Structures are given as C-alpha cells and as structure tokens.
Amino acid sequence: MKHKPLDLVRLLARVTRAGKIVWRKERSRDRWAASIGSEKPYVEFIYLARTDDVGSDRTIARLSAFGIILDYAIGTEGWELICEMLSTKDDDWRKWKQRCDRQLAAGMTLLRRLQRSRA
C-alpha cells in the first residue's frame, strides 16, 4: 500500500482528535511537540522574511515526524489539519483558529451576498 505525506497528517489529526496524542507548546518558540512512543514529532511555524520592513505572519507549518519533514503553506489542507491538531488542547491556539474561521465565514457570506445581488 502506498501512502502519501498528507495521509500521515490526516492520521495524526484523527489520533489527536481522539485524545491519544497531546501537542504542547514549547517555551518561547512558535513550536509544538508531542510524544508517540520513542518518536518526538513537532510542528513549527515559519515566517517568510519580507524586504519592505513589514512583519510577516505564520506562512508555513512544518511538521517533523518519523524521520521526514513536511511543509504546508497557509491555505492548504495540510496547514488546516495541523492547525486543527494544535487547537485540540491549546486554548490560545483554539481561540486564534476560531477567530480565523469566523473571519473566513464572514468574508464568504459577504461575497455570496455580493454574488447574488444585482449590479
């Protein structure tokens, strides 16, 4: 059976939702770690540098697990699954994710209204 990297992230998310893996924020870093037997997977966020002196937000979620590193850009399924995993037990992360989800929903509602309206 051939597995794809995203299958690993999906399975990690399911096992995390089931409460069998707990991700913990590491001190003073935008990084979370877990323990699965002898494995020590982690997620860290990468901020791309900008040359216009404007700060950047989280852009890439890097998952390191089982000897591989997977990078998922914001807006991808991998990114969403990783954010969901981290929000399972982390109140600050869950609030951030809920706020992002509300903002996305509000934007979609506005655009759907605009689409239905007559010009």
Sine and cosine of phi, psi and omega as CSV:
sin_phi,cos_phi,sin_psi,cos_psi,sin_omega,cos_omega
0.00,0.00,0.76,-0.65,0.00,-1.00
-0.99,-0.10,0.75,-0.67,0.00,-1.00
-0.93,-0.37,0.54,-0.84,0.07,-1.00
-0.97,-0.23,0.44,-0.90,0.01,-1.00
-0.82,0.58,-0.61,0.80,-0.01,-1.00
-0.92,0.40,-0.45,0.89,0.08,-1.00
-0.87,0.49,-0.61,0.79,0.04,-1.00
-0.89,0.45,-0.70,0.71,-0.01,-1.00
-0.91,0.41,-0.67,0.74,0.03,-1.00
-0.86,0.50,-0.70,0.72,-0.01,-1.00
-0.93,0.37,-0.65,0.76,0.08,-1.00
-0.86,0.51,-0.66,0.75,0.01,-1.00
-0.90,0.44,-0.68,0.73,0.01,-1.00
-0.90,0.45,-0.70,0.71,-0.02,-1.00
-0.92,0.40,-0.58,0.81,0.05,-1.00
-0.92,0.39,-0.72,0.69,0.04,-1.00
-0.84,0.54,-0.57,0.82,0.00,-1.00
-0.97,0.25,-0.08,1.00,0.04,-1.00
0.99,0.14,0.23,0.97,-0.03,-1.00
-1.00,0.01,-0.25,0.97,0.11,-0.99
-0.76,-0.65,0.70,-0.72,0.05,-1.00
-0.85,-0.52,0.81,-0.59,0.04,-1.00
-1.00,-0.08,0.73,-0.69,0.00,-1.00
-0.85,-0.53,0.70,-0.71,0.01,-1.00
-0.94,0.34,0.72,-0.70,0.09,-1.00
-0.99,0.11,0.52,-0.85,-0.04,-1.00
-0.90,0.44,0.65,-0.76,0.13,-0.99
0.80,0.60,0.45,0.89,0.06,-1.00
-0.62,-0.78,0.43,-0.90,0.11,-0.99
-1.00,0.01,0.90,0.43,-0.12,-0.99
-0.56,-0.83,0.64,-0.76,0.02,-1.00
-0.82,-0.57,0.56,-0.83,-0.02,-1.00
-0.72,-0.70,0.39,-0.92,0.04,-1.00
-0.63,-0.78,0.15,-0.99,0.09,-1.00
-0.79,-0.61,0.77,-0.64,0.08,-1.00
-0.75,-0.66,1.00,-0.06,-0.12,-0.99
0.87,0.49,-0.81,-0.59,0.02,-1.00
-1.00,0.07,-0.14,0.99,0.02,-1.00
-0.98,0.20,0.61,-0.79,0.02,-1.00
-0.80,-0.60,0.95,0.30,0.01,-1.00
-0.93,0.37,0.41,-0.91,0.08,-1.00
-0.57,-0.82,0.37,-0.93,0.11,-0.99
-0.83,-0.55,0.75,-0.66,0.13,-0.99
-0.72,-0.70,0.46,-0.89,-0.02,-1.00
-0.97,-0.26,0.66,-0.75,-0.02,-1.00
-0.95,-0.31,0.71,-0.71,0.03,-1.00
-0.94,-0.34,0.89,-0.46,0.01,-1.00
-0.96,0.28,0.65,-0.76,0.00,-1.00
-0.97,0.25,0.64,-0.77,0.08,-1.00
-0.92,-0.38,0.51,-0.86,-0.03,-1.00
-0.99,-0.11,0.02,1.00,-0.05,-1.00
-0.97,-0.23,0.32,0.95,0.04,-1.00
0.91,0.42,0.24,0.97,0.09,-1.00
-0.99,-0.14,0.75,-0.66,-0.01,-1.00
-0.91,0.41,0.39,-0.92,-0.03,-1.00
-0.94,-0.33,0.39,-0.92,0.08,-1.00
-0.98,-0.22,0.02,-1.00,0.07,-1.00
-0.81,0.58,0.75,-0.66,-0.05,-1.00
-0.86,-0.52,-0.60,0.80,-0.05,-1.00
-0.74,-0.67,0.71,-0.70,0.13,-0.99
-0.98,-0.17,0.87,-0.50,0.01,-1.00
-0.97,-0.25,0.84,-0.54,0.07,-1.00
-0.94,-0.34,0.83,-0.56,0.08,-1.00
-0.91,-0.41,0.88,-0.47,-0.02,-1.00
-0.37,-0.93,0.63,-0.77,0.11,-0.99
0.83,0.56,0.60,0.80,0.08,-1.00
0.99,0.15,0.15,0.99,0.04,-1.00
-0.79,-0.61,0.39,-0.92,0.07,-1.00
-0.86,-0.51,0.79,-0.61,0.01,-1.00
-0.87,-0.49,0.79,-0.61,0.05,-1.00
-0.94,-0.35,0.76,-0.65,0.03,-1.00
-0.79,-0.62,0.82,-0.58,0.01,-1.00
-0.97,0.24,0.42,-0.91,0.04,-1.00
-0.82,0.57,0.67,-0.74,0.02,-1.00
1.00,-0.08,-0.14,0.99,0.00,-1.00
-1.00,-0.03,0.27,-0.96,0.02,-1.00
-0.88,0.48,-0.64,0.77,0.02,-1.00
-0.86,0.50,-0.69,0.72,0.05,-1.00
-0.85,0.53,-0.76,0.65,-0.04,-1.00
-0.88,0.48,-0.67,0.74,0.02,-1.00
-0.91,0.42,-0.66,0.75,0.03,-1.00
-0.90,0.44,-0.70,0.72,0.04,-1.00
-0.88,0.47,-0.64,0.77,0.04,-1.00
-0.89,0.46,-0.69,0.73,0.03,-1.00
-0.85,0.53,-0.74,0.67,-0.07,-1.00
-0.93,0.36,-0.49,0.87,-0.03,-1.00
-0.98,0.18,-0.11,0.99,-0.05,-1.00
-0.87,0.49,-0.70,0.71,-0.06,-1.00
-0.83,-0.56,-0.01,1.00,-0.06,-1.00
-0.96,-0.28,0.94,-0.34,-0.07,-1.00
-0.87,0.49,-0.69,0.73,0.00,-1.00
-0.89,0.46,-0.69,0.72,0.00,-1.00
-0.90,0.43,-0.67,0.74,-0.02,-1.00
-0.88,0.47,-0.68,0.74,0.03,-1.00
-0.90,0.44,-0.66,0.75,0.03,-1.00
-0.88,0.47,-0.72,0.70,-0.01,-1.00
-0.90,0.43,-0.67,0.74,0.02,-1.00
-0.89,0.46,-0.66,0.75,0.03,-1.00
-0.89,0.45,-0.69,0.72,0.03,-1.00
-0.89,0.46,-0.68,0.73,0.01,-1.00
-0.89,0.45,-0.64,0.76,0.03,-1.00
-0.91,0.42,-0.68,0.74,0.00,-1.00
-0.90,0.43,-0.65,0.76,0.04,-1.00
-0.90,0.44,-0.70,0.71,0.01,-1.00
-0.88,0.47,-0.66,0.75,0.02,-1.00
-0.90,0.44,-0.66,0.75,0.04,-1.00
-0.90,0.44,-0.68,0.73,0.02,-1.00
-0.90,0.44,-0.65,0.76,0.03,-1.00
-0.88,0.48,-0.73,0.69,0.01,-1.00
-0.87,0.49,-0.71,0.70,-0.01,-1.00
-0.92,0.39,-0.59,0.80,0.05,-1.00
-0.91,0.40,-0.65,0.76,0.06,-1.00
-0.88,0.48,-0.70,0.71,0.02,-1.00
-0.88,0.47,-0.66,0.75,0.01,-1.00
-0.89,0.46,-0.62,0.78,-0.04,-1.00
-0.98,0.19,-0.37,0.93,-0.08,-1.00
-0.96,0.29,0.43,-0.90,0.06,-1.00
-1.00,0.03,0.68,-0.73,-0.04,-1.00
-0.97,0.24,0.00,0.00,0.00,0.00
